[in-house]
Amino acid sequence: MKKTIFVTILILGIAVSSFVSAQGATNEEETKGKAIFEKLNNQELKCENLSDEDFELVGEYFMGKMMGESHEAMNTMMENMMGEKGEKDVHIAMGKRMSGCDPTATMP
């Protein structure tokens, strides 16, 4: 009985730790995306000089603004539906569209 309780607590601890770690990474991506977007607005950066990785971070920033605490859950759902590349491509398209750099960027 004690072993069962210990294993259950251990599994829950690992699950919570994984969620907190993923949430921390998402928050970091949102912060980086916000900085890029602010530089675009201040004309310190130009759209044509941004990479897909930059647009992905900007997309993460906007997704965070829209989804709030549910951002990580939405990322997980998109990844389950479209795979890791599809989830990444959604953020890139969002970043391009919502930054105004490419309002016609195709969503996967």
DAHUJO-V372270 format. One line per field, one symbol per residue. phi: phi as a letter, one per 40 degrees, with the letter a starting at -180 (. if undefined). burial: # if it has 16 or more other ideal C-beta (glycine too) atoms within 10 Angstrom, else .. A space follows every 10 residues. Layout:
phi->???
burial->???
This chain:
phi->.ccccccccc cccccccccc cccccccccc cccccccccc ccgcbbdccc cccccccccc cccccccfcc dcccdccccc cbgccccccc cccccccccg cacbdccc
burial->.......... .......... .....#..## .###.##..# ....#....# ...####### ####...... ##.##..#.. ......#### #########. #...#...
